[in-house]
Amino acid sequence: MAGKIEAKHDIFSKPLPELLDELDKAAADARKAADEARAAGERAANDVMKKLRKLFMAMAKDITEELGDNKK
């Protein structure tokens, strides 16, 4: 038993090229997830801007109508 060394982690039993491939795959997955999150954020921001534009236009119309009523 004293001469036998046990690997505490499976990572030590894998060859380096296999580990590097796994790291590349994980990095690619992380980049893809980041791109998807960015795209979702941009879509959400565009939706908010559309709502704000609509609200602003309604407010501008109301203000213009109110100012027009006061001139008469």
N, C-alpha and C positions, 0 to 999 in steps of 0.2 A: 504494500500500500504506500509506503513512503516514496518509492520510486515512480509511482504513477501520478501523473498530473492531470487533473480534471479541468476542462474548460468551463469557466463559470458562465460564459455567454456564448450563444451560437455564432455570434459575429466573428469570433476568433477562428472558427472552423471553415469560414468561407474564403475563397481566394480573392485577392484584391480586385481583379477585373470584374468579378461578379458584384462586389460591393460598390464599385464605381458605377456599374450599370444601374444598380438599384438607386443610387444617389441621383443619377441623371434622370431616371424615371420620376423620382420624387420631386426633383426640381421642376421638371416639365409639368407635372400635376399642379404644383404650387403656382407656376406662372399662368397656367390655364385658369385656375381658380381666381387668381388676382385679376386676370383679364375679364372674366365673367362678372366679378364683383364691381369692377370699374364700369363695365357696360351697364349693369343694373343701376348703379349710382347715377350714371348719365341719363338713363331713361327716367329715373325718379326725378331728377333735377329738371328735365324737360317738362314733365307733367306738372310739377309745381310752378314752373315759369308760365305755362299755358294758363293755369288757374289764376295766377297773379295778374297776367295780362288781361284776362277776362274781367276780373274784379276791378282793376284799374280803369279799364274802358267803361265799365258800368258806373264807376264813381265819377269819371270825367263827364259822362253823359248827364248824370244827375246834377252835378255842379253846374254844367253849362245850362241845363234847363232851369235850374233854380236862379241863376244869374239872369237869364233871359226873362223870367217872370218878374223879377224885381225892377227891370228897366221900364216895364210898361206902366 
